[in-house]
């Protein structure tokens, strides 16, 4: 009986089993991506900020219409930079998900010069694209997250 169970767990195609997803490593990668975002803000780089998002991403801020796609996202960040925002600090709290899709719960502190002008909480959806985590927040992925829980 034990040998039957052992052999029945072997992959059917005789390929090596895929390594287990490492959520701790993924969180570290998300934190690194957030550092890149903070660096882009410090350089007034709206192109770099937009490149942190997938091509089909949707950016949603309270009180603003959603920005869909990189060009619209770049425009939003350009406006934020032009409004005087000089720095953002992103703090990752919890991260959960799979090797293809993560949800991050965190906080952001927004500065104009050295003065804090806003502190907010957020939930961001991250999608793995060509080996890199990119912000997505695309509504179609909500169904995937609901299935994961």
DSSP file (Angstrom, degrees, kcal/mol; ACC not computed):
  #  RESIDUE AA STRUCTURE BP1 BP2  ACC     N-H-->O    O-->H-N    N-H-->O    O-->H-N    TCO  KAPPA ALPHA  PHI   PSI    X-CA   Y-CA   Z-CA
    1    1 A X     >        0   0    0      0, 0.0     4,-2.1     0, 0.0     5,-0.2   0.000 360.0 360.0 360.0 -46.3    0.0    0.0    0.0
    2    2 A X  H  >  +     0   0    0      1,-0.2     4,-2.3     2,-0.2     5,-0.1   0.894 360.0  49.5 -63.8 -39.8    2.7    2.5    0.9
    3    3 A X  H  > S+     0   0    0      2,-0.2     4,-2.4     1,-0.2    -1,-0.2   0.864 108.9  53.2 -69.5 -33.2    4.7    1.9   -2.3
    4    4 A X  H  > S+     0   0    0      2,-0.2     4,-1.9     1,-0.2    -2,-0.2   0.925 111.3  46.0 -63.9 -44.3    1.5    2.3   -4.4
    5    5 A X  H  X S+     0   0    0     -4,-2.1     4,-0.9     2,-0.2    -2,-0.2   0.901 111.5  52.8 -64.7 -41.8    0.9    5.7   -2.7
    6    6 A X  H >< S+     0   0    0     -4,-2.3     3,-0.7     1,-0.2     4,-0.3   0.933 113.1  42.3 -59.9 -48.0    4.5    6.7   -3.1
    7    7 A X  H >< S+     0   0    0     -4,-2.4     3,-1.0     1,-0.2    -1,-0.2   0.796 107.3  60.8 -72.9 -28.0    4.5    6.0   -6.8
    8    8 A X  H 3< S+     0   0    0     -4,-1.9    -1,-0.2     1,-0.2    -2,-0.2   0.688  99.6  57.6 -73.3 -16.2    1.1    7.5   -7.4
    9    9 A X  T << S+     0   0    0     -4,-0.9    -1,-0.2    -3,-0.7     2,-0.2   0.529  82.7 106.2 -88.4  -6.7    2.5   10.9   -6.2
   10   10 A X  S <  S-     0   0    0     -3,-1.0     6,-0.1    -4,-0.3    -3,-0.0  -0.505  88.5 -94.2 -72.2 138.6    5.2   10.9   -8.8
   11   11 A X    >   -     0   0    0      4,-0.3     3,-1.5    -2,-0.2    -1,-0.1  -0.271  30.1-132.1 -54.8 137.3    4.6   13.4  -11.7
   12   12 A X  T 3  S+     0   0    0      1,-0.3    -1,-0.1     2,-0.1    -2,-0.1   0.804 105.0  51.4 -63.4 -31.7    2.9   11.6  -14.6
   13   13 A X  T 3  S-     0   0    0      2,-0.1    -1,-0.3     1,-0.0     3,-0.1   0.341 108.2-123.0 -91.0   7.8    5.3   13.1  -17.2
   14   14 A X    <   +     0   0    0     -3,-1.5     2,-0.2     1,-0.2    -2,-0.1   0.616  66.0 137.8  61.1  15.4    8.3   11.9  -15.2
   15   15 A X        -     0   0    0      1,-0.1    -4,-0.3    -5,-0.0    -1,-0.2  -0.530  65.9 -88.4 -83.3 158.1    9.6   15.5  -15.1
   16   16 A X        -     0   0    0     -2,-0.2    -1,-0.1     1,-0.1     2,-0.1  -0.378  50.9-101.4 -64.1 143.5   11.1   16.9  -11.9
   17   17 A X        -     0   0    0      1,-0.1     2,-0.1    -3,-0.1    -1,-0.1  -0.384  39.4-105.6 -66.4 143.4    8.6   18.4   -9.6
   18   18 A X        -     0   0    0      1,-0.1    -1,-0.1    -3,-0.1     3,-0.1  -0.469  42.5-102.6 -68.5 138.3    8.5   22.2   -9.6
   19   19 A X        -     0   0    0     -2,-0.1    -1,-0.1     1,-0.1     3,-0.1  -0.270  45.2 -93.9 -62.1 151.1   10.1   23.8   -6.5
   20   20 A X        -     0   0    0      1,-0.1     2,-0.2    -3,-0.1    -1,-0.1  -0.323  44.9 -99.5 -64.7 146.0    7.7   25.0   -3.9
   21   21 A X        -     0   0    0     -3,-0.1     2,-0.8     1,-0.1    -1,-0.1  -0.497  31.5-144.1 -68.3 132.3    6.7   28.7   -4.1
   22   22 A X     >  -     0   0    0     -2,-0.2     4,-2.1     1,-0.2     5,-0.1  -0.845  17.9-177.8-104.4  98.0    8.7   30.7   -1.6
   23   23 A X  H  > S+     0   0    0     -2,-0.8     4,-2.4     1,-0.2    -1,-0.2   0.818  82.8  57.1 -66.6 -32.4    6.5   33.5   -0.2
   24   24 A X  H  > S+     0   0    0      2,-0.2     4,-1.9     1,-0.2    -1,-0.2   0.928 109.1  45.8 -64.6 -44.5    9.3   34.9    1.9
   25   25 A X  H  > S+     0   0    0      1,-0.2     4,-2.2     2,-0.2    -2,-0.2   0.909 111.3  53.0 -63.6 -42.1   11.4   35.4   -1.2
   26   26 A X  H  X S+     0   0    0     -4,-2.1     4,-2.3     1,-0.2    -2,-0.2   0.902 107.1  51.6 -60.9 -41.4    8.5   36.9   -3.1
   27   27 A X  H  X S+     0   0    0     -4,-2.4     4,-2.6     1,-0.2    -1,-0.2   0.905 108.4  51.6 -62.5 -40.6    7.9   39.4   -0.3
   28   28 A X  H  X S+     0   0    0     -4,-1.9     4,-1.9     1,-0.2    -1,-0.2   0.897 109.8  50.0 -61.2 -40.6   11.6   40.4   -0.5
   29   29 A X  H  X S+     0   0    0     -4,-2.2     4,-2.2     2,-0.2    -2,-0.2   0.880 110.1  50.2 -66.1 -38.3   11.2   40.9   -4.3
   30   30 A X  H  X S+     0   0    0     -4,-2.3     4,-2.5     2,-0.2    -2,-0.2   0.913 109.3  51.4 -65.3 -42.9    8.1   43.1   -3.7
   31   31 A X  H  X S+     0   0    0     -4,-2.6     4,-1.8     1,-0.2    -2,-0.2   0.881 109.8  50.1 -61.3 -37.8   10.0   45.1   -1.2
   32   32 A X  H  X S+     0   0    0     -4,-1.9     4,-2.0     2,-0.2    -2,-0.2   0.898 109.9  50.3 -66.9 -40.4   12.8   45.6   -3.8
   33   33 A X  H  X S+     0   0    0     -4,-2.2     4,-1.9     1,-0.2    -2,-0.2   0.891 108.8  52.3 -64.3 -38.8   10.3   46.7   -6.4
   34   34 A X  H  X S+     0   0    0     -4,-2.5     4,-2.4     1,-0.2    -1,-0.2   0.871 106.4  53.7 -64.2 -35.9    8.9   49.2   -3.9
   35   35 A X  H  X S+     0   0    0     -4,-1.8     4,-2.4     2,-0.2    -2,-0.2   0.901 106.6  51.8 -64.6 -39.6   12.4   50.5   -3.4
   36   36 A X  H  X S+     0   0    0     -4,-2.0     4,-2.3     2,-0.2    -2,-0.2   0.889 109.0  51.4 -61.4 -38.7   12.7   51.0   -7.1
   37   37 A X  H  X S+     0   0    0     -4,-1.9     4,-2.3     2,-0.2    -2,-0.2   0.929 109.7  48.3 -63.7 -45.7    9.4   52.9   -7.0
   38   38 A X  H  X S+     0   0    0     -4,-2.4     4,-2.1     1,-0.2    50,-0.2   0.893 111.4  51.0 -61.9 -39.4   10.6   55.2   -4.2
   39   39 A X  H  X S+     0   0    0     -4,-2.4     4,-1.2     2,-0.2    -1,-0.2   0.898 108.2  52.0 -64.5 -40.7   13.8   55.8   -6.2
   40   40 A X  H  <>S+     0   0    0     -4,-2.3     5,-2.8     1,-0.2     3,-0.3   0.904 109.3  50.0 -63.6 -41.3   11.8   56.7   -9.3
   41   41 A X  H ><5S+     0   0    0     -4,-2.3     3,-1.8     1,-0.2    -1,-0.2   0.924 107.2  54.3 -61.1 -43.1    9.8   59.2   -7.3
   42   42 A X  H 3<5S+     0   0    0     -4,-2.1    -1,-0.2     1,-0.3    -2,-0.2   0.775 111.9  45.0 -62.5 -25.7   13.0   60.7   -5.9
   43   43 A X  T 3<5S-     0   0    0     -4,-1.2    -1,-0.3    -3,-0.3    -2,-0.2   0.322 111.4-119.7 -98.1   6.2   14.2   61.2   -9.5
   44   44 A X  T < 5 +     0   0    0     -3,-1.8     2,-1.0    -4,-0.2    -3,-0.2   0.893  58.1 159.4  56.0  41.0   10.9   62.6  -10.8
   45   45 A X     >< +     0   0    0     -5,-2.8     4,-2.0     1,-0.2    -1,-0.2  -0.729  18.3 167.8-103.2  85.3   10.8   59.7  -13.2
   46   46 A X  H  > S+     0   0    0     -2,-1.0     4,-2.3     1,-0.2    -1,-0.2   0.811  80.3  55.6 -68.3 -28.8    7.2   59.1  -14.3
   47   47 A X  H  > S+     0   0    0      2,-0.2     4,-2.0     1,-0.2    -1,-0.2   0.936 108.4  47.4 -66.8 -46.3    8.3   56.8  -17.1
   48   48 A X  H  4 S+     0   0    0      1,-0.2     4,-0.3     2,-0.2    -2,-0.2   0.880 111.8  51.3 -61.2 -38.7   10.1   54.6  -14.5
   49   49 A X  H >< S+     0   0    0     -4,-2.0     3,-1.4     1,-0.2    -2,-0.2   0.934 109.9  48.5 -64.0 -46.1    7.1   54.6  -12.3
   50   50 A X  H >< S+     0   0    0     -4,-2.3     3,-1.8     1,-0.3    -1,-0.2   0.847 103.3  62.5 -63.4 -33.3    4.8   53.6  -15.1
   51   51 A X  T 3< S+     0   0    0     -4,-2.0    -1,-0.3     1,-0.3    -2,-0.2   0.582  88.2  70.9 -71.1  -7.8    7.2   50.8  -16.1
   52   52 A X  T <  S+     0   0    0     -3,-1.4    83,-2.9    -4,-0.3     2,-0.3   0.482  93.9  73.3 -80.6  -2.6    6.6   49.2  -12.6
   53   53 A X  B <  S-a  135   0A   0     -3,-1.8    83,-0.2    81,-0.3    17,-0.1  -0.767  89.1-106.7-112.0 154.4    3.1   48.3  -13.9
   54   54 A X    >   -     0   0    0     81,-2.5     3,-1.6    -2,-0.3    15,-0.1  -0.323  38.1-106.2 -70.0 162.6    1.9   45.7  -16.4
   55   55 A X  T 3  S+     0   0    0      1,-0.3    15,-0.6    14,-0.1    -1,-0.1   0.827 121.8  41.5 -59.9 -32.5    0.8   46.9  -19.8
   56   56 A X  T 3  S+     0   0    0     13,-0.2    -1,-0.3    12,-0.1    80,-0.1   0.138  88.9 138.4-102.9  19.5   -2.9   46.3  -18.9
   57   57 A X    <   -     0   0    0     -3,-1.6    12,-2.8    78,-0.1     2,-0.4  -0.166  42.4-147.0 -66.8 157.7   -2.7   47.7  -15.4
   58   58 A X  E     -E   68   0B   0     78,-2.3     2,-0.5    10,-0.2    10,-0.2  -0.997   5.9-156.6-126.6 125.5   -5.3   49.9  -13.8
   59   59 A X  E     -E   67   0B   0      8,-3.1     8,-2.6    -2,-0.4     2,-0.5  -0.903  12.9-173.5-104.2 124.9   -4.3   52.5  -11.3
   60   60 A X        +     0   0    0     -2,-0.5     2,-0.4     6,-0.2     6,-0.1  -0.955   7.4 174.2-128.2 115.3   -7.0   53.6   -8.9
   61   61 A X    >   -     0   0    0     -2,-0.5     3,-1.8     4,-0.2    -2,-0.0  -0.904  43.3 -93.8-113.7 146.9   -6.7   56.5   -6.4
   62   62 A X  T 3  S+     0   0    0     -2,-0.4     3,-0.1     1,-0.3    -1,-0.0  -0.316 109.5  12.7 -56.7 133.1   -9.5   57.8   -4.2
   63   63 A X  T 3  S+     0   0    0      1,-0.2     2,-0.3    -3,-0.0    -1,-0.3   0.533 111.3  93.7  78.6   6.4  -11.3   60.7   -5.8
   64   64 A X  S <  S-     0   0    0     -3,-1.8    -1,-0.2     3,-0.0    -3,-0.2  -0.945  80.7-105.0-128.6 150.1   -9.8   60.2   -9.3
   65   65 A X        -     0   0    0     -2,-0.3    -4,-0.2     1,-0.1     2,-0.1  -0.417  51.6 -92.9 -66.5 151.7  -10.9   58.3  -12.3
   66   66 A X        -     0   0    0     -6,-0.1     2,-0.6    -2,-0.1    -6,-0.2  -0.376  33.0-140.0 -65.3 142.6   -9.1   55.0  -12.9
   67   67 A X  E     -E   59   0B   0     -8,-2.6    -8,-3.1    -3,-0.1     2,-0.5  -0.935  18.4-162.1-104.8 122.0   -6.0   55.2  -15.2
   68   68 A X  E     +E   58   0B   0     -2,-0.6     4,-0.4   -10,-0.2   -10,-0.2  -0.916  50.0   9.9-112.5 127.8   -5.8   52.2  -17.5
   69   69 A X  S  > S-     0   0    0    -12,-2.8     4,-2.2    -2,-0.5     5,-0.2   0.043  91.2 -77.0  90.7 159.5   -2.5   51.3  -19.3
   70   70 A X  H  > S+     0   0    0    -15,-0.6     4,-3.0     1,-0.2     5,-0.2   0.864 125.3  55.3 -63.1 -39.4    1.0   52.6  -19.0
   71   71 A X  H  > S+     0   0    0      1,-0.2     4,-1.9     2,-0.2    -1,-0.2   0.930 112.2  43.3 -61.6 -44.3    0.5   55.8  -20.9
   72   72 A X  H  > S+     0   0    0     -4,-0.4     4,-2.2     2,-0.2    -1,-0.2   0.890 114.4  50.6 -67.4 -39.1   -2.3   56.9  -18.6
   73   73 A X  H  X S+     0   0    0     -4,-2.2     4,-2.5     2,-0.2     5,-0.2   0.907 109.1  51.2 -65.7 -41.6   -0.4   55.7  -15.5
   74   74 A X  H  X S+     0   0    0     -4,-3.0     4,-2.5     1,-0.2    -1,-0.2   0.905 109.2  51.6 -60.7 -41.0    2.6   57.7  -16.6
   75   75 A X  H  X S+     0   0    0     -4,-1.9     4,-2.2    -5,-0.2    -2,-0.2   0.910 109.0  50.0 -62.5 -43.3    0.4   60.8  -17.0
   76   76 A X  H  X S+     0   0    0     -4,-2.2     4,-2.2     1,-0.2    -2,-0.2   0.943 113.2  45.4 -61.3 -47.6   -1.0   60.4  -13.5
   77   77 A X  H  X S+     0   0    0     -4,-2.5     4,-2.6     1,-0.2    -1,-0.2   0.871 109.6  55.4 -66.6 -35.2    2.4   60.1  -12.0
   78   78 A X  H  X S+     0   0    0     -4,-2.5     4,-2.5    -5,-0.2    -1,-0.2   0.916 109.5  47.8 -59.8 -42.4    3.7   63.0  -14.0
   79   79 A X  H  X S+     0   0    0     -4,-2.2     4,-1.6     2,-0.2    -2,-0.2   0.884 110.4  51.2 -64.9 -39.3    0.8   65.1  -12.6
   80   80 A X  H  <>S+     0   0    0     -4,-2.2     5,-1.6     2,-0.2     4,-0.4   0.920 112.2  46.4 -63.8 -43.6    1.6   63.9   -9.0
   81   81 A X  H ><5S+     0   0    0     -4,-2.6     3,-1.5     1,-0.2    -2,-0.2   0.925 112.0  50.6 -64.5 -44.5    5.2   64.9   -9.5
   82   82 A X  H 3<5S+     0   0    0     -4,-2.5    -1,-0.2     1,-0.3    -2,-0.2   0.782 100.0  65.8 -64.8 -26.1    4.3   68.3  -11.0
   83   83 A X  T 3<5S-     0   0    0     -4,-1.6    -1,-0.3    -5,-0.2    -2,-0.2   0.624 126.6 -95.9 -72.2 -10.5    2.0   68.9   -8.0
   84   84 A X  T < 5S+     0   0    0     -3,-1.5    29,-0.5    -4,-0.4     2,-0.3   0.389  71.6 149.6 115.2  -3.5    5.0   69.0   -5.8
   85   85 A X      < +     0   0    0     -5,-1.6    -1,-0.3     1,-0.2    27,-0.3  -0.489  14.3 173.1 -64.5 125.4    5.2   65.5   -4.4
   86   86 A X        +     0   0    0     25,-2.1     2,-0.3     1,-0.3    26,-0.2   0.603  56.6  14.2-109.9 -17.9    8.9   64.9   -3.8
   87   87 A X  E     -B  111   0A   0     24,-1.2    24,-2.9     2,-0.0     2,-0.4  -0.989  50.9-166.2-160.0 144.6    9.1   61.6   -2.0
   88   88 A X  E     -B  110   0A   0     -2,-0.3     2,-0.5   -50,-0.2    22,-0.2  -0.991   9.7-155.1-130.2 145.5    7.0   58.5   -1.1
   89   89 A X  E     -B  109   0A   0     20,-2.4    20,-2.3    -2,-0.4     2,-0.5  -0.988  10.8-162.0-117.4 123.8    7.8   55.8    1.4
   90   90 A X  E     -B  108   0A   0     -2,-0.5     2,-0.5    18,-0.2    18,-0.2  -0.904   3.5-168.5-107.1 131.7    6.3   52.4    0.8
   91   91 A X  E     -B  107   0A   0     16,-2.9    16,-2.3    -2,-0.5     2,-0.4  -0.976  13.2-143.9-122.8 118.1    6.0   49.9    3.6
   92   92 A X  E     +B  106   0A   0     -2,-0.5    14,-0.2    14,-0.2     3,-0.1  -0.671  23.4 170.9 -82.2 129.9    5.1   46.4    2.9
   93   93 A X  E     -     0   0A   0     12,-2.8     2,-0.3    -2,-0.4    13,-0.2   0.644  59.2  -2.2 -97.6-100.1    2.9   44.6    5.5
   94   94 A X  E     -     0   0A   0     11,-0.4    11,-3.0     2,-0.0    -1,-0.4  -0.687  57.9-167.8 -96.8 149.5    1.5   41.3    4.5
   95   95 A X  E     +B  104   0A   0     -2,-0.3     2,-0.3     9,-0.2     9,-0.2  -0.999  14.0 165.6-133.1 133.8    2.0   39.5    1.1
   96   96 A X  E     +B  103   0A   0      7,-2.1     7,-2.9    -2,-0.4     2,-0.3  -0.988  23.9  73.3-145.8 154.8    0.0   36.5    0.1
   97   97 A X  E     -B  102   0A   0     -2,-0.3     5,-0.2     5,-0.2     2,-0.2  -0.996  66.8 -58.4 147.8-151.0   -0.7   34.6   -3.2
   98   98 A X        -     0   0    0      3,-2.9    -2,-0.0    -2,-0.3   -76,-0.0  -0.599  56.0 -85.1-124.6-178.3    1.0   32.3   -5.7
   99   99 A X  S    S+     0   0    0      1,-0.2     3,-0.1    -2,-0.2   -77,-0.0   0.651 128.3  38.9 -67.3 -13.5    4.0   32.3   -7.9
  100  100 A X  S    S+     0   0    0      1,-0.3    28,-2.0    27,-0.1     2,-0.4   0.691 123.0  27.5-106.4 -25.6    2.0   34.1  -10.6
  101  101 A X  E     - C   0 127A   0     26,-0.2    -3,-2.9    43,-0.1     2,-0.3  -0.984  61.3-179.6-147.5 127.6   -0.1   36.5   -8.6
  102  102 A X  E     -BC  97 126A   0     24,-2.6    24,-3.2    -2,-0.4     2,-0.4  -0.911  16.9-148.1-124.6 153.1    0.4   38.3   -5.2
  103  103 A X  E     -BC  96 125A   0     -7,-2.9    -7,-2.1    -2,-0.3     2,-0.5  -0.983  16.5-161.3-115.5 134.0   -1.6   40.7   -3.1
  104  104 A X  E     -BC  95 124A   0     20,-2.9    20,-2.4    -2,-0.4     2,-0.5  -0.962   5.9-161.6-117.6 130.9    0.4   43.2   -1.0
  105  105 A X  E     + C   0 123A   0    -11,-3.0   -12,-2.8    -2,-0.5   -11,-0.4  -0.949  37.2 126.4-106.8 128.2   -1.1   45.0    2.0
  106  106 A X  E     -BC  92 122A   0     16,-2.3    16,-2.3    -2,-0.5     2,-0.3  -0.844  47.4-103.4-159.2-166.1    0.9   48.0    2.9
  107  107 A X  E     -BC  91 121A   0    -16,-2.3   -16,-2.9    -2,-0.3     2,-0.4  -0.962  16.8-155.1-138.0 154.4    1.2   51.7    3.7
  108  108 A X  E     -BC  90 120A   0     12,-2.5    12,-2.6    -2,-0.3     2,-0.5  -0.994   1.7-161.2-132.2 137.7    2.4   54.8    1.9
  109  109 A X  E     -BC  89 119A   0    -20,-2.3   -20,-2.4    -2,-0.4     2,-0.4  -0.982  15.4-156.1-115.3 128.8    3.7   58.1    3.3
  110  110 A X  E     -BC  88 118A   0      8,-3.0     7,-3.0    -2,-0.5     8,-1.3  -0.886   9.4-165.5-113.0 135.6    3.7   61.0    0.8
  111  111 A X  E     -BC  87 116A   0    -24,-2.9   -25,-2.1    -2,-0.4   -24,-1.2  -0.895  22.3-161.4-121.1 146.1    5.9   64.0    1.2
  112  112 A X  E >  S- C   0 115A   0      3,-2.3     3,-2.1    -2,-0.3     2,-0.3  -0.986  85.2 -40.5-117.7 115.5    6.1   67.5   -0.3
  113  113 A X  T 3  S-     0   0    0     -2,-0.5   -27,-0.1   -29,-0.5    -2,-0.0  -0.527 125.2 -30.4  57.3-123.5    9.7   68.6    0.5
  114  114 A X  T 3  S+     0   0    0     -2,-0.3     2,-0.5    -3,-0.1    -1,-0.3   0.340 117.1 102.0-102.5   7.3   10.2   67.2    4.0
  115  115 A X  E <  S-C  112   0A   0     -3,-2.1    -3,-2.3     2,-0.0     2,-0.4  -0.789  71.5-128.3 -99.3 130.7    6.6   67.6    5.1
  116  116 A X  E     +C  111   0A   0     -2,-0.5    -5,-0.2    -5,-0.2     3,-0.1  -0.605  30.4 171.8 -72.0 125.9    4.3   64.6    5.3
  117  117 A X  E     +     0   0A   0     -7,-3.0     2,-0.3    -2,-0.4    -6,-0.2   0.575  62.7   9.9-110.8 -15.6    1.1   65.5    3.4
  118  118 A X  E     -C  110   0A   0     -8,-1.3    -8,-3.0     2,-0.0     2,-0.4  -0.966  48.1-166.0-163.0 145.4   -0.6   62.1    3.4
  119  119 A X  E     +C  109   0A   0     -2,-0.3     2,-0.3   -10,-0.2   -10,-0.2  -0.988  27.0 167.5-132.9 125.8   -0.4   58.6    5.0
  120  120 A X  E     -C  108   0A   0    -12,-2.6   -12,-2.5    -2,-0.4     2,-0.3  -0.860  30.3-130.0-134.6 163.6   -2.6   55.9    3.4
  121  121 A X  E     -C  107   0A   0     -2,-0.3     2,-0.3   -14,-0.2   -14,-0.3  -0.807  31.1-176.9-108.0 156.9   -3.1   52.2    3.4
  122  122 A X  E     -C  106   0A   0    -16,-2.3   -16,-2.3    -2,-0.3     2,-0.4  -0.984  27.7-149.1-149.9 161.0   -3.2   50.1    0.2
  123  123 A X  E     -C  105   0A   0     -2,-0.3     2,-0.4   -18,-0.2   -18,-0.2  -0.988  24.8-172.7-128.3 124.7   -3.7   46.7   -1.4
  124  124 A X  E     -C  104   0A   0    -20,-2.4   -20,-2.9    -2,-0.4     2,-0.5  -0.945  17.4-141.0-119.5 137.5   -1.8   46.1   -4.6
  125  125 A X  E     -C  103   0A   0     -2,-0.4    11,-3.1   -22,-0.2    12,-0.5  -0.855  19.5-161.5 -94.4 131.6   -2.1   43.2   -6.9
  126  126 A X  E     -CD 102 135A   0    -24,-3.2   -24,-2.6    -2,-0.5     2,-0.4  -0.931   3.9-165.1-115.5 137.1    1.3   42.0   -8.4
  127  127 A X  E     -CD 101 134A   0      7,-2.9     7,-2.4    -2,-0.4     2,-0.6  -0.969  23.0-123.0-122.8 137.1    1.6   39.8  -11.4
  128  128 A X  E     + D   0 133A   0    -28,-2.0     2,-0.5    -2,-0.4     5,-0.2  -0.701  34.1 177.6 -82.2 120.8    4.8   38.0  -12.5
  129  129 A X  E >   - D   0 132A   0      3,-3.3     3,-2.0    -2,-0.6    -2,-0.0  -0.979  68.3 -21.8-128.6 117.6    5.7   39.1  -16.0
  130  130 A X  T 3  S-     0   0    0     -2,-0.5    -1,-0.1     1,-0.3     3,-0.1   0.880 128.7 -49.0  49.8  43.1    8.9   37.7  -17.6
  131  131 A X  T 3  S+     0   0    0      1,-0.2     2,-0.4     0, 0.0    -1,-0.3   0.454 120.5 101.9  81.9   1.2   10.3   36.9  -14.2
  132  132 A X  E <  S- D   0 129A   0     -3,-2.0    -3,-3.3    -5,-0.0     2,-0.4  -0.935  71.9-122.0-120.9 143.1    9.6   40.3  -12.6
  133  133 A X  E     - D   0 128A   0     -2,-0.4     2,-0.4    -5,-0.2    -5,-0.2  -0.692  34.6-177.6 -79.7 128.7    6.8   41.4  -10.3
  134  134 A X  E     - D   0 127A   0     -7,-2.4    -7,-2.9    -2,-0.4   -81,-0.3  -0.964  31.6-108.4-126.2 143.8    4.8   44.2  -11.8
  135  135 A X  E     +aD  53 126A   0    -83,-2.9   -81,-2.5    -2,-0.4    -9,-0.2  -0.465  45.0 161.4 -67.0 142.4    1.9   46.1  -10.2
  136  136 A X        +     0   0    0    -11,-3.1   -78,-2.3   -83,-0.2   -10,-0.2   0.652  17.5 176.9-128.8 -62.3   -1.4   45.1  -11.9
  137  137 A X        +     0   0    0    -12,-0.5     2,-0.5     1,-0.2   -11,-0.1   0.790  28.8 161.3  52.7  31.3   -4.6   45.9  -10.0
  138  138 A X    >   -     0   0    0      1,-0.1     3,-2.3   -81,-0.1     4,-0.4  -0.716  43.4-134.9 -86.3 126.9   -6.5   44.6  -13.0
  139  139 A X  T >> S+     0   0    0     -2,-0.5     3,-1.6     1,-0.3     4,-0.5   0.776 100.0  67.0 -55.3 -30.4  -10.1   43.8  -12.1
  140  140 A X  H >> S+     0   0    0      1,-0.3     3,-0.6     2,-0.2     4,-0.6   0.788  94.4  60.6 -61.8 -24.3  -10.1   40.4  -14.0
  141  141 A X  H <> S+     0   0    0     -3,-2.3     4,-2.2     1,-0.2    -1,-0.3   0.667  83.3  78.8 -77.9 -15.1   -7.5   39.2  -11.4
  142  142 A X  H <> S+     0   0    0     -3,-1.6     4,-2.6    -4,-0.4    -1,-0.2   0.900  90.4  55.1 -57.7 -40.0  -10.0   39.7   -8.6
  143  143 A X  H <X S+     0   0    0     -3,-0.6     4,-1.6    -4,-0.5    -1,-0.2   0.897 106.6  50.8 -59.8 -39.7  -11.7   36.4   -9.6
  144  144 A X  H  X S+     0   0    0     -4,-0.6     4,-1.3     2,-0.2    -1,-0.2   0.918 110.2  48.7 -64.4 -43.5   -8.3   34.7   -9.3
  145  145 A X  H  X S+     0   0    0     -4,-2.2     4,-1.2     1,-0.2     3,-0.5   0.914 108.0  54.1 -63.8 -42.4   -7.7   36.0   -5.8
  146  146 A X  H  < S+     0   0    0     -4,-2.6     3,-0.3     1,-0.2    -1,-0.2   0.871 107.5  51.5 -59.9 -35.5  -11.2   35.0   -4.7
  147  147 A X  H  < S+     0   0    0     -4,-1.6    -1,-0.2     1,-0.2    -2,-0.2   0.798 105.4  56.5 -70.6 -27.9  -10.4   31.5   -5.9
  148  148 A X  H  <        0   0    0     -4,-1.3    -1,-0.2    -3,-0.5    -2,-0.2   0.751 360.0 360.0 -75.0 -23.4   -7.1   31.5   -3.8
  149  149 A X     <        0   0    0     -4,-1.2    -1,-0.2    -3,-0.3    -2,-0.2   0.463 360.0 360.0 -92.4 360.0   -8.9   32.2   -0.6
